[in-house]
Amino acid sequence: MELGKQNIGHPIEDGDQMLVEIFGQTKKQLFDPSFPVINAVSNVICALSFGHQFDFEDENFQKLIQGLGFLVKFSSGFFHVVNHNLD
């Protein structure tokens, strides 16, 4: 797959299909959709960035998601403190 020549529709459709299946399994019960949505969006980004999609249950993929979550929390806290100290 050459950079700039990839079809972005396929990974997005795969993520959509996975979300439809997960949401269908809830049997119309209330649930927190954040985990499956984060997984689907992250998997689309991985497919477009690295040319590889992961299974949602893949241990390495889950570690990647957890690491990204940690980075976001850490950096947002760090920048909040820095910004607050600059005021």
Chimera marker file (.cmm) of the C-alpha trace (Angstrom):
<marker_set name="trace">
<marker id="1" x="0.000" y="0.000" z="0.000" r="1" g="1" b="0" radius="0.5"/>
<marker id="2" x="1.582" y="3.274" z="-1.101" r="1" g="1" b="0" radius="0.5"/>
<marker id="3" x="1.297" y="6.384" z="0.994" r="1" g="1" b="0" radius="0.5"/>
<marker id="4" x="-1.460" y="8.614" z="-0.356" r="1" g="1" b="0" radius="0.5"/>
<marker id="5" x="-2.949" y="5.842" z="-2.479" r="1" g="1" b="0" radius="0.5"/>
<marker id="6" x="-4.740" y="3.874" z="0.188" r="1" g="1" b="0" radius="0.5"/>
<marker id="7" x="-8.494" y="3.599" z="0.356" r="1" g="1" b="0" radius="0.5"/>
<marker id="8" x="-9.573" y="5.108" z="3.677" r="1" g="1" b="0" radius="0.5"/>
<marker id="9" x="-13.109" y="3.787" z="3.341" r="1" g="1" b="0" radius="0.5"/>
<marker id="10" x="-12.278" y="0.161" z="4.089" r="1" g="1" b="0" radius="0.5"/>
<marker id="11" x="-10.838" y="0.652" z="7.618" r="1" g="1" b="0" radius="0.5"/>
<marker id="12" x="-13.691" y="3.026" z="8.480" r="1" g="1" b="0" radius="0.5"/>
<marker id="13" x="-16.275" y="0.511" z="7.265" r="1" g="1" b="0" radius="0.5"/>
<marker id="14" x="-14.585" y="-2.226" z="9.323" r="1" g="1" b="0" radius="0.5"/>
<marker id="15" x="-14.750" y="-0.035" z="12.437" r="1" g="1" b="0" radius="0.5"/>
<marker id="16" x="-18.381" y="0.807" z="11.754" r="1" g="1" b="0" radius="0.5"/>
<marker id="17" x="-19.282" y="-2.857" z="11.322" r="1" g="1" b="0" radius="0.5"/>
<marker id="18" x="-17.566" y="-3.783" z="14.589" r="1" g="1" b="0" radius="0.5"/>
<marker id="19" x="-19.474" y="-1.046" z="16.444" r="1" g="1" b="0" radius="0.5"/>
<marker id="20" x="-22.778" y="-2.197" z="14.940" r="1" g="1" b="0" radius="0.5"/>
<marker id="21" x="-22.066" y="-5.746" z="16.138" r="1" g="1" b="0" radius="0.5"/>
<marker id="22" x="-21.054" y="-4.625" z="19.643" r="1" g="1" b="0" radius="0.5"/>
<marker id="23" x="-24.049" y="-2.310" z="19.983" r="1" g="1" b="0" radius="0.5"/>
<marker id="24" x="-26.326" y="-5.101" z="18.735" r="1" g="1" b="0" radius="0.5"/>
<marker id="25" x="-25.049" y="-7.420" z="21.471" r="1" g="1" b="0" radius="0.5"/>
<marker id="26" x="-26.253" y="-5.033" z="24.180" r="1" g="1" b="0" radius="0.5"/>
<marker id="27" x="-29.863" y="-6.053" z="23.520" r="1" g="1" b="0" radius="0.5"/>
<marker id="28" x="-30.950" y="-2.419" z="23.927" r="1" g="1" b="0" radius="0.5"/>
<marker id="29" x="-29.588" y="-2.257" z="27.484" r="1" g="1" b="0" radius="0.5"/>
<marker id="30" x="-27.777" y="0.858" z="28.681" r="1" g="1" b="0" radius="0.5"/>
<marker id="31" x="-23.984" y="0.618" z="28.529" r="1" g="1" b="0" radius="0.5"/>
<marker id="32" x="-20.923" y="2.850" z="28.289" r="1" g="1" b="0" radius="0.5"/>
<marker id="33" x="-19.998" y="3.040" z="24.595" r="1" g="1" b="0" radius="0.5"/>
<marker id="34" x="-16.694" y="4.852" z="25.190" r="1" g="1" b="0" radius="0.5"/>
<marker id="35" x="-14.490" y="1.721" z="25.200" r="1" g="1" b="0" radius="0.5"/>
<marker id="36" x="-15.757" y="0.259" z="21.899" r="1" g="1" b="0" radius="0.5"/>
<marker id="37" x="-15.763" y="3.702" z="20.227" r="1" g="1" b="0" radius="0.5"/>
<marker id="38" x="-12.190" y="4.426" z="21.368" r="1" g="1" b="0" radius="0.5"/>
<marker id="39" x="-11.126" y="0.989" z="20.086" r="1" g="1" b="0" radius="0.5"/>
<marker id="40" x="-12.824" y="1.504" z="16.724" r="1" g="1" b="0" radius="0.5"/>
<marker id="41" x="-11.413" y="4.992" z="16.165" r="1" g="1" b="0" radius="0.5"/>
<marker id="42" x="-7.933" y="3.926" z="17.293" r="1" g="1" b="0" radius="0.5"/>
<marker id="43" x="-8.029" y="0.930" z="14.985" r="1" g="1" b="0" radius="0.5"/>
<marker id="44" x="-8.939" y="3.138" z="12.007" r="1" g="1" b="0" radius="0.5"/>
<marker id="45" x="-6.045" y="5.457" z="12.880" r="1" g="1" b="0" radius="0.5"/>
<marker id="46" x="-3.691" y="2.454" z="13.126" r="1" g="1" b="0" radius="0.5"/>
<marker id="47" x="-4.887" y="1.125" z="9.772" r="1" g="1" b="0" radius="0.5"/>
<marker id="48" x="-4.320" y="4.475" z="8.095" r="1" g="1" b="0" radius="0.5"/>
<marker id="49" x="-1.016" y="5.178" z="9.861" r="1" g="1" b="0" radius="0.5"/>
<marker id="50" x="0.593" y="1.739" z="9.923" r="1" g="1" b="0" radius="0.5"/>
<marker id="51" x="-1.351" y="-0.152" z="7.263" r="1" g="1" b="0" radius="0.5"/>
<marker id="52" x="-2.448" y="-2.715" z="9.864" r="1" g="1" b="0" radius="0.5"/>
<marker id="53" x="-5.713" y="-3.253" z="11.713" r="1" g="1" b="0" radius="0.5"/>
<marker id="54" x="-5.870" y="-5.115" z="15.012" r="1" g="1" b="0" radius="0.5"/>
<marker id="55" x="-8.447" y="-7.481" z="16.445" r="1" g="1" b="0" radius="0.5"/>
<marker id="56" x="-10.269" y="-5.717" z="19.272" r="1" g="1" b="0" radius="0.5"/>
<marker id="57" x="-9.168" y="-8.484" z="21.636" r="1" g="1" b="0" radius="0.5"/>
<marker id="58" x="-5.488" y="-8.240" z="20.590" r="1" g="1" b="0" radius="0.5"/>
<marker id="59" x="-3.385" y="-7.830" z="23.749" r="1" g="1" b="0" radius="0.5"/>
<marker id="60" x="-0.831" y="-5.545" z="22.061" r="1" g="1" b="0" radius="0.5"/>
<marker id="61" x="-3.601" y="-3.334" z="20.697" r="1" g="1" b="0" radius="0.5"/>
<marker id="62" x="-5.143" y="-3.018" z="24.163" r="1" g="1" b="0" radius="0.5"/>
<marker id="63" x="-1.739" y="-2.098" z="25.620" r="1" g="1" b="0" radius="0.5"/>
<marker id="64" x="-1.362" y="0.552" z="22.917" r="1" g="1" b="0" radius="0.5"/>
<marker id="65" x="-4.787" y="2.013" z="23.774" r="1" g="1" b="0" radius="0.5"/>
<marker id="66" x="-3.961" y="2.030" z="27.501" r="1" g="1" b="0" radius="0.5"/>
<marker id="67" x="-0.615" y="3.722" z="26.814" r="1" g="1" b="0" radius="0.5"/>
<marker id="68" x="-2.243" y="6.376" z="24.669" r="1" g="1" b="0" radius="0.5"/>
<marker id="69" x="-4.819" y="6.993" z="27.388" r="1" g="1" b="0" radius="0.5"/>
<marker id="70" x="-2.047" y="7.432" z="29.933" r="1" g="1" b="0" radius="0.5"/>
<marker id="71" x="-0.213" y="9.884" z="27.658" r="1" g="1" b="0" radius="0.5"/>
<marker id="72" x="-3.346" y="11.954" z="27.119" r="1" g="1" b="0" radius="0.5"/>
<marker id="73" x="-4.096" y="12.118" z="30.858" r="1" g="1" b="0" radius="0.5"/>
<marker id="74" x="-0.478" y="12.891" z="31.738" r="1" g="1" b="0" radius="0.5"/>
<marker id="75" x="0.009" y="15.542" z="29.066" r="1" g="1" b="0" radius="0.5"/>
<marker id="76" x="-3.302" y="17.245" z="29.774" r="1" g="1" b="0" radius="0.5"/>
<marker id="77" x="-2.450" y="17.401" z="33.482" r="1" g="1" b="0" radius="0.5"/>
<marker id="78" x="1.072" y="18.614" z="32.765" r="1" g="1" b="0" radius="0.5"/>
<marker id="79" x="-0.048" y="21.355" z="30.381" r="1" g="1" b="0" radius="0.5"/>
<marker id="80" x="-2.788" y="22.409" z="32.792" r="1" g="1" b="0" radius="0.5"/>
<marker id="81" x="-0.189" y="22.896" z="35.541" r="1" g="1" b="0" radius="0.5"/>
<marker id="82" x="2.216" y="24.738" z="33.211" r="1" g="1" b="0" radius="0.5"/>
<marker id="83" x="-0.550" y="26.962" z="31.850" r="1" g="1" b="0" radius="0.5"/>
<marker id="84" x="-1.836" y="27.688" z="35.375" r="1" g="1" b="0" radius="0.5"/>
<marker id="85" x="1.657" y="28.672" z="36.526" r="1" g="1" b="0" radius="0.5"/>
<marker id="86" x="2.051" y="31.048" z="33.572" r="1" g="1" b="0" radius="0.5"/>
<marker id="87" x="-1.085" y="33.005" z="34.496" r="1" g="1" b="0" radius="0.5"/>
<link id1="1" id2="2" r="1" g="1" b="0" radius="0.2"/>
<link id1="2" id2="3" r="1" g="1" b="0" radius="0.2"/>
<link id1="3" id2="4" r="1" g="1" b="0" radius="0.2"/>
<link id1="4" id2="5" r="1" g="1" b="0" radius="0.2"/>
<link id1="5" id2="6" r="1" g="1" b="0" radius="0.2"/>
<link id1="6" id2="7" r="1" g="1" b="0" radius="0.2"/>
<link id1="7" id2="8" r="1" g="1" b="0" radius="0.2"/>
<link id1="8" id2="9" r="1" g="1" b="0" radius="0.2"/>
<link id1="9" id2="10" r="1" g="1" b="0" radius="0.2"/>
<link id1="10" id2="11" r="1" g="1" b="0" radius="0.2"/>
<link id1="11" id2="12" r="1" g="1" b="0" radius="0.2"/>
<link id1="12" id2="13" r="1" g="1" b="0" radius="0.2"/>
<link id1="13" id2="14" r="1" g="1" b="0" radius="0.2"/>
<link id1="14" id2="15" r="1" g="1" b="0" radius="0.2"/>
<link id1="15" id2="16" r="1" g="1" b="0" radius="0.2"/>
<link id1="16" id2="17" r="1" g="1" b="0" radius="0.2"/>
<link id1="17" id2="18" r="1" g="1" b="0" radius="0.2"/>
<link id1="18" id2="19" r="1" g="1" b="0" radius="0.2"/>
<link id1="19" id2="20" r="1" g="1" b="0" radius="0.2"/>
<link id1="20" id2="21" r="1" g="1" b="0" radius="0.2"/>
<link id1="21" id2="22" r="1" g="1" b="0" radius="0.2"/>
<link id1="22" id2="23" r="1" g="1" b="0" radius="0.2"/>
<link id1="23" id2="24" r="1" g="1" b="0" radius="0.2"/>
<link id1="24" id2="25" r="1" g="1" b="0" radius="0.2"/>
<link id1="25" id2="26" r="1" g="1" b="0" radius="0.2"/>
<link id1="26" id2="27" r="1" g="1" b="0" radius="0.2"/>
<link id1="27" id2="28" r="1" g="1" b="0" radius="0.2"/>
<link id1="28" id2="29" r="1" g="1" b="0" radius="0.2"/>
<link id1="29" id2="30" r="1" g="1" b="0" radius="0.2"/>
<link id1="30" id2="31" r="1" g="1" b="0" radius="0.2"/>
<link id1="31" id2="32" r="1" g="1" b="0" radius="0.2"/>
<link id1="32" id2="33" r="1" g="1" b="0" radius="0.2"/>
<link id1="33" id2="34" r="1" g="1" b="0" radius="0.2"/>
<link id1="34" id2="35" r="1" g="1" b="0" radius="0.2"/>
<link id1="35" id2="36" r="1" g="1" b="0" radius="0.2"/>
<link id1="36" id2="37" r="1" g="1" b="0" radius="0.2"/>
<link id1="37" id2="38" r="1" g="1" b="0" radius="0.2"/>
<link id1="38" id2="39" r="1" g="1" b="0" radius="0.2"/>
<link id1="39" id2="40" r="1" g="1" b="0" radius="0.2"/>
<link id1="40" id2="41" r="1" g="1" b="0" radius="0.2"/>
<link id1="41" id2="42" r="1" g="1" b="0" radius="0.2"/>
<link id1="42" id2="43" r="1" g="1" b="0" radius="0.2"/>
<link id1="43" id2="44" r="1" g="1" b="0" radius="0.2"/>
<link id1="44" id2="45" r="1" g="1" b="0" radius="0.2"/>
<link id1="45" id2="46" r="1" g="1" b="0" radius="0.2"/>
<link id1="46" id2="47" r="1" g="1" b="0" radius="0.2"/>
<link id1="47" id2="48" r="1" g="1" b="0" radius="0.2"/>
<link id1="48" id2="49" r="1" g="1" b="0" radius="0.2"/>
<link id1="49" id2="50" r="1" g="1" b="0" radius="0.2"/>
<link id1="50" id2="51" r="1" g="1" b="0" radius="0.2"/>
<link id1="51" id2="52" r="1" g="1" b="0" radius="0.2"/>
<link id1="52" id2="53" r="1" g="1" b="0" radius="0.2"/>
<link id1="53" id2="54" r="1" g="1" b="0" radius="0.2"/>
<link id1="54" id2="55" r="1" g="1" b="0" radius="0.2"/>
<link id1="55" id2="56" r="1" g="1" b="0" radius="0.2"/>
<link id1="56" id2="57" r="1" g="1" b="0" radius="0.2"/>
<link id1="57" id2="58" r="1" g="1" b="0" radius="0.2"/>
<link id1="58" id2="59" r="1" g="1" b="0" radius="0.2"/>
<link id1="59" id2="60" r="1" g="1" b="0" radius="0.2"/>
<link id1="60" id2="61" r="1" g="1" b="0" radius="0.2"/>
<link id1="61" id2="62" r="1" g="1" b="0" radius="0.2"/>
<link id1="62" id2="63" r="1" g="1" b="0" radius="0.2"/>
<link id1="63" id2="64" r="1" g="1" b="0" radius="0.2"/>
<link id1="64" id2="65" r="1" g="1" b="0" radius="0.2"/>
<link id1="65" id2="66" r="1" g="1" b="0" radius="0.2"/>
<link id1="66" id2="67" r="1" g="1" b="0" radius="0.2"/>
<link id1="67" id2="68" r="1" g="1" b="0" radius="0.2"/>
<link id1="68" id2="69" r="1" g="1" b="0" radius="0.2"/>
<link id1="69" id2="70" r="1" g="1" b="0" radius="0.2"/>
<link id1="70" id2="71" r="1" g="1" b="0" radius="0.2"/>
<link id1="71" id2="72" r="1" g="1" b="0" radius="0.2"/>
<link id1="72" id2="73" r="1" g="1" b="0" radius="0.2"/>
<link id1="73" id2="74" r="1" g="1" b="0" radius="0.2"/>
<link id1="74" id2="75" r="1" g="1" b="0" radius="0.2"/>
<link id1="75" id2="76" r="1" g="1" b="0" radius="0.2"/>
<link id1="76" id2="77" r="1" g="1" b="0" radius="0.2"/>
<link id1="77" id2="78" r="1" g="1" b="0" radius="0.2"/>
<link id1="78" id2="79" r="1" g="1" b="0" radius="0.2"/>
<link id1="79" id2="80" r="1" g="1" b="0" radius="0.2"/>
<link id1="80" id2="81" r="1" g="1" b="0" radius="0.2"/>
<link id1="81" id2="82" r="1" g="1" b="0" radius="0.2"/>
<link id1="82" id2="83" r="1" g="1" b="0" radius="0.2"/>
<link id1="83" id2="84" r="1" g="1" b="0" radius="0.2"/>
<link id1="84" id2="85" r="1" g="1" b="0" radius="0.2"/>
<link id1="85" id2="86" r="1" g="1" b="0" radius="0.2"/>
<link id1="86" id2="87" r="1" g="1" b="0" radius="0.2"/>
</marker_set>
